[in-house]
Amino acid sequence: MNNINDYIKIENFNFKKIVEKSFKEYDVVIFISSTGIAVRAIAPFIQSKDKDPAVIVINSTGKYAISLLSGHLGGANKLTEKIAKIIGAEPIITTATDNLNIKAPDIIAKENNLVIEDLKKAKDIAALLVNGEKVAFIDEDGLIDFPKGYIYNIEDAKGLVIVTNKLHINEASFKDENFFKEDKQIILQNVDENKHIISQNENKDREIISQNKNKYKEKNLTGEKSEEILISQKVDKRTNPVYEYVQLKIKDEYLQRQSLNDKCILKLIRKNIVLGIGCRKNYDENTMKENVIRVLKEENIDLKSINSIVSVEIKKDEKAIKELSNFLECPFITYNIDEIKKIEHKFKSSDFVRKTIGIGSVCEPSIELKGATIIKEKQKLNGMTLAIGKLSI
């Protein structure tokens, strides 16, 4: 019978070095000790909430399991609950949003494989939620169940969490008027003979009308409809005068600016963009990088939203594409010519490319093979081609 020492490697015990090594190499560090010992041990190695491992403390009697560090992104809170259930301990979770049954933005990101644009803003949003302030939530693709603690209406919110792949968020980003109150009705008590709008309503309404005065000047006010305004008549039966009503759609640029100003806006970036790339052999790395960044900026696509780069197998060792995938921190996936041949007839082809590698199209067929929908057709960029696709994830 083998001795137990045959299976145990005994080294000089250096607690500080063991903690440092564990902090760097493992996703979870569990202390069976007091919280004081654990805090002092990990203090020199703490970096940030997106890099630190989950740290859990179990007291010496096994009565308590305590989530100490990286409760959300590191998963310490959930793991603490699992451990507590297994050993019959009481889980101690001190995160405020968890205790209030509110889903923090970093939890939304972790559960849905989203990239947090700004950790400070995530902290600010969590603070708003904990303090009872209203925070709106928008998932542009409608894939995430609406989280607890948030509201739908942007206008009433002090903060906004938006799941998107966009580089910039502004009033033009919101094409669906349901993100705002559907309309704003302004009662016009006088319309002068030149069809200028005169309002005697509250100051905000007067300001809105003043801002848009030229837009409504010299319009036939009775029953007119347009994309910008809806105007109708209504009779007050008590006094019989005819009042003119104007409904300003919330998509009005002025109102949207008012809705987004002074809000804490946090982007959770969905990695759903696929880049289809083809190029000459030994293409310049910097030129490719500059071309891709420029096109993505023009399309208002965030670099962090890139899910993958795809191309034909013959390009698997192309240095420029490999360097680009490293820069974008995404995989580079290739497909063989036989796979591409089956679907290349759907896309525009190049006789030169066909003579060179045996197929007439690379970018778009590769995107389809990845399972993405093309949102930007192939374009030629000085010796390389680029198409953009979007995954439904």
Buried (B, 14 or more C-beta within 10 A) or exposed (E): EEEEEEEEEEEEEEEEEEBBEBBEEEEBBBBEBEBEEBBEBBEEBBEEBBEBBBBBBBBEEEEBBBBBBBBBBBBBBBBBBEBBEEEEBEBBBEBBBBEEEBBBBBBBBBEBEBBBBEBEBBBBBBBBBBEEEBBBBBBBBEEBEEBEBBBEEBBEBBBBBBBBBBBEBEBEBBEEBEBBBEBBEBEBEEBEEEEBBEBEEEEEBBEBBEEBEEBBEEBEBEEEEEEEBBBBEEEEEEEEEEBBBBBBBBBBEBBBEBBBEEBBBBBBBBBBBBBBBBBEEEBBBEBBBEBBBEBBEEBBBBBBBBBBBBBBBBBBEBEBBBBBBEBBEBEBBBBEBEBBBEBBEEBEBBEEBEEEBEBBBBBBBBBBBBEBEBBBEBEEBEBBBBBBBBBEE
